[in-house]
Amino acid sequence: MRDTKEQFKKVIAECRELYAKKLHDYGPAWRIMRPSSVTDQIFIKANRIRSIEIKGVTMVDEGIAPEFIGIVNYGVIGLIQLELGYAEKADISIEEALKLYDKYTEKAMNLMFAKNHDYDEAWRSMRVSSFTDIILMKIYRTKQIESLAGHTLVSEGIDANFMDMINYAVFGLIKLEFGEE
């Protein structure tokens, strides 16, 4: 489990670095996005990963890893938007955006460890393409919950789906960076 924690933290640090750089360049302009728009951004990234996996080639010189990073970062943005609600303009500081990022990636890591305990790190035996498919399924579930205005009968909410998308994207990044075990 210690290797998983170290790998998770390393991957999250890489994702956070890009998030911080984009905050520098754009500020928290994403604050205007409604959660459903964040879901659509994650869909675009996951769909591109699946397209690359199926076709085996890209026309744009970016691979799968940057898209998984985007899913992690938009998943965190989605959680922030669920907590704060969307705004009419960028209404938080870069420091606050980074603090919220750390809060939600810590929650994601804690959830991952709880599930890892119960599932005994089964994800390590999965294919990266399965992570892609599961993320896409979580997106379609999230879209359905959004169309129900969050009123589900037995299902977890949008926040749980964003959290799972973050963790599956991290698993994909770990497998891409550290290889199969």
C-alpha positions as CSV (number, residue, x, y, z in Angstrom):
1,M,0.0,0.0,0.0
2,R,2.9,2.4,0.7
3,D,3.9,2.3,-3.0
4,T,0.4,3.1,-4.0
5,K,0.4,6.1,-1.7
6,E,3.7,7.3,-3.0
7,Q,2.6,6.8,-6.6
8,F,-0.8,8.5,-6.0
9,K,1.0,11.5,-4.4
10,K,3.5,11.8,-7.3
11,V,0.8,11.7,-9.9
12,I,-1.4,14.2,-8.0
13,A,1.7,16.5,-7.7
14,E,2.1,16.4,-11.5
15,C,-1.6,17.2,-12.0
16,R,-1.5,20.0,-9.4
17,E,1.6,21.5,-11.1
18,L,-0.4,21.9,-14.3
19,Y,-3.4,23.1,-12.4
20,A,-1.3,25.8,-10.7
21,K,0.3,26.9,-14.0
22,K,-3.1,27.2,-15.6
23,L,-4.3,29.2,-12.6
24,H,-1.3,31.5,-13.2
25,D,-2.1,31.9,-16.9
26,Y,-5.9,32.1,-16.7
27,G,-6.9,32.6,-13.1
28,P,-9.8,30.6,-11.8
29,A,-11.9,31.5,-15.0
30,W,-13.5,28.0,-14.6
31,R,-15.6,29.4,-11.7
32,I,-18.2,30.4,-14.3
33,M,-18.7,26.8,-15.3
34,R,-21.9,25.0,-14.1
35,P,-21.2,21.4,-12.9
36,S,-22.8,20.0,-16.0
37,S,-20.3,21.9,-18.2
38,V,-17.5,20.4,-16.1
39,T,-19.0,16.9,-16.8
40,D,-19.0,17.7,-20.5
41,Q,-15.3,18.7,-20.3
42,I,-14.4,15.4,-18.6
43,F,-16.5,13.6,-21.3
44,I,-14.4,15.3,-24.1
45,K,-11.1,14.1,-22.4
46,A,-12.3,10.6,-21.7
47,N,-13.8,10.2,-25.2
48,R,-10.5,11.4,-26.7
49,I,-8.6,8.7,-24.7
50,R,-10.9,6.0,-25.9
51,S,-10.6,7.3,-29.5
52,I,-6.8,7.1,-29.2
53,E,-7.0,3.6,-27.6
54,I,-9.2,2.3,-30.4
55,K,-7.5,4.0,-33.4
56,G,-3.9,3.7,-32.1
57,V,-2.9,7.0,-33.6
58,T,-3.4,10.7,-32.9
59,M,-3.7,13.7,-35.2
60,V,-2.8,16.1,-32.4
61,D,0.6,15.5,-30.7
62,E,-0.7,14.8,-27.2
63,G,-1.1,11.4,-25.8
64,I,-3.4,9.7,-23.3
65,A,-1.6,10.9,-20.1
66,P,-2.4,14.6,-20.6
67,E,-6.1,13.7,-21.0
68,F,-6.0,11.7,-17.7
69,I,-4.4,14.7,-16.1
70,G,-7.3,16.9,-17.4
71,I,-9.8,14.4,-16.0
72,V,-8.2,14.7,-12.6
73,N,-8.1,18.4,-12.7
74,Y,-11.7,18.9,-14.1
75,G,-12.9,16.3,-11.5
76,V,-11.5,18.5,-8.7
77,I,-13.0,21.6,-10.4
78,G,-16.3,19.8,-10.5
79,L,-16.2,19.1,-6.8
80,I,-15.3,22.7,-6.1
81,Q,-18.2,23.9,-8.2
82,L,-20.6,21.6,-6.4
83,E,-19.4,23.0,-3.0
84,L,-19.3,26.7,-4.0
85,G,-21.8,26.8,-6.8
86,Y,-20.8,28.5,-10.1
87,A,-20.1,32.2,-10.2
88,E,-20.6,35.0,-12.7
89,K,-16.9,35.7,-12.7
90,A,-13.6,34.4,-11.2
91,D,-14.4,35.1,-7.6
92,I,-11.7,33.2,-5.6
93,S,-8.0,33.8,-5.4
94,I,-5.4,31.5,-6.8
95,E,-4.4,30.6,-3.3
96,E,-8.0,29.6,-2.4
97,A,-8.2,27.6,-5.6
98,L,-5.0,25.7,-4.7
99,K,-6.2,25.1,-1.2
100,L,-9.5,23.7,-2.5
101,Y,-7.5,21.5,-4.9
102,D,-5.5,20.1,-2.0
103,K,-8.7,19.5,0.0
104,Y,-10.4,17.5,-2.7
105,T,-7.3,15.5,-3.8
106,E,-6.8,14.5,-0.2
107,K,-10.4,13.4,0.0
108,A,-10.0,11.4,-3.2
109,M,-6.9,9.7,-1.8
110,N,-8.6,8.8,1.4
111,L,-11.5,7.3,-0.6
112,M,-9.1,5.4,-2.8
113,F,-7.4,3.9,0.3
114,A,-10.7,2.9,1.8
115,K,-11.8,1.2,-1.4
116,N,-8.3,-0.3,-2.0
117,H,-8.5,-1.9,1.4
118,D,-11.8,-3.6,0.5
119,Y,-10.9,-4.4,-3.1
120,D,-7.3,-5.4,-2.4
121,E,-5.8,-3.2,-5.1
122,A,-7.7,-5.0,-7.9
123,W,-7.2,-2.0,-10.1
124,R,-3.6,-3.1,-10.6
125,S,-4.8,-6.1,-12.6
126,M,-7.0,-4.0,-14.8
127,R,-6.2,-2.6,-18.2
128,V,-5.9,1.2,-18.7
129,S,-8.6,0.9,-21.4
130,S,-11.0,-0.4,-18.6
131,F,-10.3,2.8,-16.6
132,T,-11.3,4.8,-19.7
133,D,-14.6,2.8,-20.1
134,I,-15.4,3.1,-16.4
135,I,-14.8,6.9,-16.5
136,L,-17.1,7.2,-19.5
137,M,-19.7,5.1,-17.7
138,K,-19.4,7.4,-14.6
139,I,-19.8,10.4,-17.0
140,Y,-23.1,9.0,-18.4
141,R,-24.3,8.2,-14.9
142,T,-23.5,11.8,-13.8
143,K,-25.3,13.2,-16.9
144,Q,-28.4,11.1,-15.9
145,I,-28.2,12.4,-12.3
146,E,-27.8,15.9,-13.6
147,S,-30.9,15.5,-15.8
148,L,-32.8,14.3,-12.6
149,A,-31.6,17.5,-10.8
150,G,-29.7,15.3,-8.4
151,H,-32.8,13.4,-7.2
152,T,-31.8,9.7,-7.2
153,L,-33.5,6.8,-5.6
154,V,-30.6,4.7,-4.5
155,S,-27.5,6.0,-6.2
156,E,-24.6,8.1,-5.0
157,G,-24.5,11.7,-6.0
158,I,-22.6,13.7,-8.6
159,D,-19.8,14.3,-6.1
160,A,-19.1,10.6,-5.6
161,N,-18.9,10.1,-9.4
162,F,-16.4,13.0,-9.8
163,M,-14.4,11.4,-7.0
164,D,-14.4,8.1,-8.7
165,M,-13.4,9.7,-12.0
166,I,-10.4,11.3,-10.3
167,N,-9.3,8.0,-8.8
168,Y,-9.7,6.0,-12.0
169,A,-7.7,8.7,-13.9
170,V,-5.0,8.5,-11.3
171,F,-4.9,4.7,-11.6
172,G,-4.5,5.2,-15.4
173,L,-1.6,7.7,-14.8
174,I,0.1,5.4,-12.3
175,K,-0.1,2.5,-14.8
176,L,1.2,4.7,-17.6
177,E,4.0,6.1,-15.5
178,F,5.1,3.2,-13.4
179,G,4.0,0.3,-15.7
180,E,2.2,-2.9,-14.9
181,E,2.9,-4.8,-11.7
